[in-house]
């Protein structure tokens, strides 16, 4: 899942993810740093979050309608 999310984020610039604990997170290319697999560091308004991307249940492209 780590590699798929990394490639899709680089392609689209923005993704939504759902973790195995039920949390939704919005990822942007400018605030995600891919660390040693499977970890990504996400900088947000509340500080940094470390996410195990192999624990992501699903991801989708965030689009406004």
C-alpha positions in Angstrom: 0.0 0.0 0.0 2.9 2.3 0.8 4.1 2.3 -2.8 0.7 2.7 -4.3 -0.1 5.7 -2.2 3.2 7.3 -2.9 2.8 6.9 -6.6 -0.8 8.1 -6.6 0.0 11.1 -4.5 2.8 12.1 -6.8 0.4 11.7 -9.8 -2.6 13.6 -8.3 -1.0 15.9 -5.7 -3.8 15.2 -3.2 -5.4 12.0 -1.7 -7.7 11.0 1.1 -6.9 8.0 3.2 -8.8 5.8 5.7 -6.7 4.1 8.3 -7.4 0.8 9.9 -8.5 2.7 13.1 -11.2 4.6 11.1 -9.4 8.0 10.8 -9.7 9.9 7.6 -6.6 12.0 6.6 -6.1 14.4 3.7 -2.6 14.1 2.2 -1.0 16.8 0.0 2.2 16.4 -1.9 3.7 19.5 -0.2 3.1 18.2 3.4 4.0 14.5 3.1 7.5 13.1 3.5 7.9 9.5 2.7 10.2 7.9 5.2 11.5 4.4 5.3 8.7 2.1 4.2 6.0 1.9 5.4 6.1 5.2 7.3 5.1 8.7 6.1 5.4 11.9 8.0 2.4 14.2 7.5 2.7 17.9 8.6 -0.6 19.4 9.5 -2.2 22.1 11.6 -1.9 20.1 14.7 1.8 19.2 14.1 3.4 16.1 12.6 1.7 12.8 12.3 3.5 9.5 11.6 1.4 7.1 9.5 2.1 3.5 8.7 0.8 3.5 5.2 0.5 -0.3 5.2 -2.3 0.1 7.7 -4.4 2.2 5.3 -7.7 0.5 4.4 -8.4 2.6 1.4 -7.5 5.8 -0.4 -9.3 8.0 -3.0 -8.8 11.1 -4.9 -10.2 14.1 -3.1 -12.3 16.1 -5.5 -14.6 19.1 -5.0 -17.9 19.1 -6.9 
